[in-house]
Amino acid sequence: MSYPRRSRKVITYHGRRGRPVIHQADNGRFYIMVRAKGGGTKRLYEGSQYRENDAIKRLSLKDA
């Protein structure tokens, strides 16, 4: 499958709900782009932990 591609399911990430574009890095890892604190964007890799509504979650893109 060619990348980047849009997620098939709706994902809530960093307080935003939507269908993010899934990218693939040169080393084969998958990631999505999210807003960075203070402006700009950053990569959120598959398996990364992030906080949402005082709960720690792990990003899963395999079934997305």
PEBEL-V193701 format. One record per residue. N is the residue number from 1. RES is the residue in one small letter. PHI is phi in degrees with one decimal (none if undefined). OMEGA is omega as a letter, one per 20 degrees, with the letter a starting at -180 (NA if undefined). Layout:
n:N res:RES phi:PHI omega:OMEGA
n:N res:RES phi:PHI omega:OMEGA
This chain:
n:1 res:m phi:none omega:a
n:2 res:s phi:-85.6 omega:r
n:3 res:y phi:-122.4 omega:j
n:4 res:p phi:-79.1 omega:r
n:5 res:r phi:-142.0 omega:r
n:6 res:r phi:-84.0 omega:r
n:7 res:s phi:-61.6 omega:r
n:8 res:r phi:-80.2 omega:a
n:9 res:k phi:-117.4 omega:a
n:10 res:v phi:-77.8 omega:a
n:11 res:i phi:-120.4 omega:r
n:12 res:t phi:-98.2 omega:a
n:13 res:y phi:-143.7 omega:a
n:14 res:h phi:51.8 omega:r
n:15 res:g phi:77.1 omega:r
n:16 res:r phi:-115.9 omega:r
n:17 res:r phi:-107.3 omega:r
n:18 res:g phi:172.1 omega:r
n:19 res:r phi:-111.9 omega:a
n:20 res:p phi:-72.1 omega:r
n:21 res:v phi:-83.0 omega:a
n:22 res:i phi:-95.7 omega:r
n:23 res:h phi:-107.4 omega:r
n:24 res:q phi:-125.2 omega:r
n:25 res:a phi:-75.0 omega:a
n:26 res:d phi:-60.7 omega:a
n:27 res:n phi:-86.0 omega:r
n:28 res:g phi:98.1 omega:a
n:29 res:r phi:-77.5 omega:r
n:30 res:f phi:-95.3 omega:r
n:31 res:y phi:-154.3 omega:r
n:32 res:i phi:-123.4 omega:r
n:33 res:m phi:-96.6 omega:r
n:34 res:v phi:-128.3 omega:r
n:35 res:r phi:-68.9 omega:r
n:36 res:a phi:-95.4 omega:r
n:37 res:k phi:-66.5 omega:a
n:38 res:g phi:90.9 omega:r
n:39 res:g phi:105.9 omega:r
n:40 res:g phi:85.6 omega:a
n:41 res:t phi:-132.9 omega:r
n:42 res:k phi:-144.7 omega:r
n:43 res:r phi:-88.5 omega:r
n:44 res:l phi:-115.6 omega:a
n:45 res:y phi:-80.0 omega:r
n:46 res:e phi:-60.1 omega:a
n:47 res:g phi:91.5 omega:r
n:48 res:s phi:-71.7 omega:r
n:49 res:q phi:-91.8 omega:r
n:50 res:y phi:-146.2 omega:a
n:51 res:r phi:-103.4 omega:r
n:52 res:e phi:-145.5 omega:a
n:53 res:n phi:52.7 omega:r
n:54 res:d phi:58.8 omega:r
n:55 res:a phi:-125.3 omega:r
n:56 res:i phi:-90.4 omega:a
n:57 res:k phi:-121.8 omega:r
n:58 res:r phi:-118.3 omega:a
n:59 res:l phi:-73.0 omega:r
n:60 res:s phi:-121.6 omega:a
n:61 res:l phi:-115.3 omega:a
n:62 res:k phi:-63.8 omega:a
n:63 res:d phi:-99.2 omega:a
n:64 res:a phi:-83.0 omega:NA
